[in-house]
């Protein structure tokens, strides 16, 4: 995988820029973190070289100055909102995030429950946190929010929210997901800090869209594809263009809300510290692209992956036609078709040859390895095993998994677990390979190649099981799936 992003430069520049922003105010900055604070796999895919935990590593450099506030909406607690990528509720994720941050040596100051109106589930969660010794603050619904500025910036608006006690210059405000109220928490704190004689600042940290690369750059188009379900649209920041005569990129929601934010800033401070949404941002990612062509190519592949994911979701009834149409339009803008994804044609051609479901994976040196469906293995499992053999220099005709490792798994599936299909999934093949590795040096050699599959592209000619999808993700294989079932029913 060709590196296109200088991660070390990014960590250095980003932490220095945030320190500089803190100094522009009374040594107090509320930094709203959009997106994921860690495990940012989208960024690592479109900016090859970006480490998924880069934001956390950047905060590690500021750990003595930073504290974290985690925000959750009472409405999300009440309706048991689920994180789609993890399958856990937002309130459970608050505890998970807290443990991860603390394990990294970061200070988590408190939890804020927004839109609180004594909802039963929210009150129980609040009590649970307090029993664990965690400070909890409540913010309330404000009539006319976000446009009734005189009420919002008053004792009956921000004034009725709890003041969050903080002790460090940099306060990072994050949440389990969007719509939690991070920005409102930051602005409420500006009001309360000024009441206490401190002119605190606000800034926003969003990795995408990248403000200082072209609007239609594939990296920014890939962000639109990733948020197609939210109807986010990248656009030129008109406020920045008017103020500085400089073309920068932002996205529609920030541009639309800026006049309101500007009015709130003026109401709190008497004047606004920012002339545009771009001014509010602190992201330095655009300055750390070291190979533009590598990032362009990686982003085009991401758009194609998002396209296939939308087709899959459409087949399952999880999205509308509009989401697919939006990504098709982005493919046109990026100048790509499905044939630009080599593994797609390879898998579909192999399906015709074998007259059954097939899979293909592209190794880092450009070799394409295929797998077909057999009585023993599913196409995805066969592809995975063939790729490991190829990387280990083992002949494909050579059996690296012993029958003694396979038979017990098949017996368990068909005799005890009620499965009609004895074929092994990817996880079962890896277990069988691991068992064989204890006595077979070739199996051990093949197993040791697993890390070399990370970042490889793959495609299957049919939809695969959730088990296979999850396993490919764990191996960091960037896979897509044809939106059709293996059987007509």
GUZA-563431 format. One record per residue (C-alpha): residue in one letter; x, y, z. Coordinates in steps of 0.05 Angstrom, whole numbers, plus 5000, padded with zeros to 4 digits. Layout:
BEGIN
AXYZ;...
//
This chain:
BEGIN
X500050005000;X503250654977;X503951175032;X500751845016;X500352165085;X505852375134;X503052175201;X508952415243;X508553105212;X501053115225;X501852955299;X506953515306;X503154045267;X496453885296;X498553925369;X502454565357;X496454885321;X491754715378;X496655015429;X496855645387;X489255685386;X488955605462;X493556215469;X488756645429;X483856625487;X484456665563;X488356005564;X481755625558;X479355285494;X473254845485;X474854395426;X469054025394;X471353365365;X467253145305;X467552425280;X471351885317;X476752065366;X480051385354;X479150805306;X478451295249;X478950765195;X475751205141;X481451695147;X486651135145;X483550865082;X483151515042;X489751795070;X494351185068;X499351285124;X494351605172;X494051185234;X487051025260;X488951265330;X492451905306;X487652375342;X488852015408;X496352025396;X495852765382;X492152865448;X497552455483;X502353025465;X497553495501;X495553035558;X498153495612;X493854065585;X487553685563;X481353405595;X475553055562;X468053165569;X463552625541;X456652855518;X450452425510;X443252635494;X437852425543;X433452275482;X438651775456;X438851435525;X431351405527;X430551055460;X436650605469;X440150885408;X445150385379;X452050515349;X451450175281;X458849985277;X459249675347;X452049455361;X452049755431;X447650305461;X450251015467;X450150985543;X454350355543;X459050685494;X460051275542;X463050785593;X467150435539;X470051105514;X471551315585;X475550685599;X479450745533;X481251475546;X483451325617;X487550725595;X491251205549;X492851655608;X487852195587;X483752555640;X476152475633;X473153045674;X465652915669;X459552685629;X454253175605;X447052945592;X443853425542;X436453535528;X435053305599;X427953345625;X427852815680;X427052235631;X426951595672;X432451235633;X436951855633;X435951955708;X437751225721;X443951295679;X445851935715;X445151585782;X449250995757;X455051445736;X454851835802;X455251175841;X461551035801;X464451695824;X463552035757;X461452765756;X455052865715;X452153525691;X445453665659;X443754135601;X436454275585;X432154415524;X431855165507;X425655455475;X426955715405;X433755385399;X437955515357;X435056165328;X432156545387;X438756855406;X436257335461;X433256745500;X438956255486;X444356735511;X440756905576;X439256645646;X433356265616;X437655945562;X444855755574;X444256055643;X439755485667;X444754955645;X449554665696;X456354985695;X461454445680;X467454505725;X473954415686;X481154485709;X485454475646;X486654955588;X484254485533;X477354175541;X475853645488;X468353545479;X466652885446;X460652405442;X458751695422;X455551955357;X452452545320;X446752965347;X448952905419;X449653655430;X457153765432;X456954465401;X451354685448;X455454455508;X461454855484;X457455495472;X453955425540;X460755385573;X463056015538;X457056375569;X458456105638;X465956225634;X464856955616;X460157025675;X466256815717;X470857315682;X474256825634;X474056955559;X474356225536;X474756025463;X471355515419;X474255125360;X472154525319;X476253925299;X473453565238;X478153155194;X473553195134;X472253535089;X479453775084;X478854525078;X485254675039;X484754184981;X479954254921;X472554164931;X472253584881;X478653254904;X477252494912;X478952534986;X473253034997;X468652654950;X469952024991;X467552405053;X461052575017;X460251834999;X461351645072;X455852115095;X450952005037;X445851755088;X446252425124;X445452845061;X451853215076;X454553615018;X461453935011;X461354654989;X465755264981;X465555675046;X462156325022;X463756695087;X471256545081;X471256745008;X467957405024;X472357555084;X479157355055;X478157244980;X480656534991;X477155894968;X476355375022;X471954765031;X466954635086;X460454245090;X453254475086;X451254405159;X457054835185;X455855355132;X448355375146;X449155445221;X454855965219;X450356595218;X446956325282;X453656165314;X456356855295;X450357185328;X451356765391;X458756955393;X456957695386;X451757635440;X456657305488;X463057685472;X460558315440;X464158105377;X465557455339;X472657175339;X471356835272;X469457085203;X467756405173;X466455665191;X473355505164;X476355995215;X473355565271;X476854935248;X483754705270;X484954115223;X491954065193;X491053415153;X491253765085;X498354015100;X500853305112;X499052975046;X505852765018;X503452374956;X497252674927;X496452134873;X496551574926;X491151924966;X486952034903;X487251304883;X485751074954;X479751544957;X477051304891;X477150584918;X473550834981;X468051144938;X467150474902;X466950104968;X461550584994;X457650464930;X457549714940;X455849805014;X449850234995;X447549714945;X448149185000;X444149625048;X438949754994;X438149004984;X437048915059;X432049495062;X436649925104;X437150535058;X433450885001;X434950914927;X437151644936;X443351424976;X445550984918;X444151524867;X448252024908;X454351574908;X453451424833;X453852174822;X460152214864;X463151644823;X461952054760;X465252654792;X471252234812;X471551924743;X471051204767;X466850594749;X466349904782;X471549654731;X476750094765;X476249594822;X480249014794;X477548494842;X470348614818;X471648374747;X476147804773;X470747534820;X465047584769;X469147254714;X471146684761;X463846594780;X462246464706;X467945964700;X466245574763;X458645654757;X458145844830;X459646394880;X466846654875;X471447144910;X477847514891;X483147884931;X488648344905;X495148274943;X499748874953;X504248684895;X498248684847;X497147924843;X489847724844;X488147084881;X481346754872;X476946274911;X470945854891;X465345514929;X466444764943;X463344234988;X468644395040;X469545155036;X465545775020;X468446234966;X470946745017;X474346215060;X477545904998;X480046584975;X483046725043;X486546045047;X489146104975;X491946794989;X495546555052;X498545975013;X500746434957;X504046925005;X507546345040;X510046044974;X505945404983;X503045044923;X495445114919;X494744364910;X498144254977;X493344145036;X495344555097;X489144385139;X488643675164;X482043285160;X482643195236;X481943945244;X476044005195;X471643415214;X470143625286;X467944325262;X463344035209;X460443535259;X459144095308;X455644515255;X451243985225;X449943495282;X449643945343;X448244665318;X442944475266;X446444765205;X444944435139;X451144715105;X457644385126;X462044885088;X466845275132;X466546025142;X472846455144;X473246435220;X472545675221;X477945595168;X482746025209;X481245605272;X482444965232;X488945265204;X491145455274;X489944745300;X493744455241;X499544945252;X501144585317;X503643975279;X504444215206;X510144705191;X506744905125;X500245085161;X504345505210;X507845855153;X501146015120;X498246265186;X504046745196;X502147105131;X495547385161;X498448075176;X500348155103;X492948155083;X491548815119;X489549355068;X488448865011;X482348954966;X477248394958;X470448264925;X465447694927;X460447534871;X454747454921;X452747704990;X456547335045;X454647175117;X455347695172;X460747235202;X465047295139;X463948055135;X466148135208;X472247695198;X474648065137;X473948715176;X478048435233;X483548245184;X483148965156;X481548695087;X477749235048;X472148805019;X466048934976;X460248474960;X455748394900;X448648584921;X445347914905;X443747304946;X446946634933;X440146304928;X433946604896;X429846524959;
//
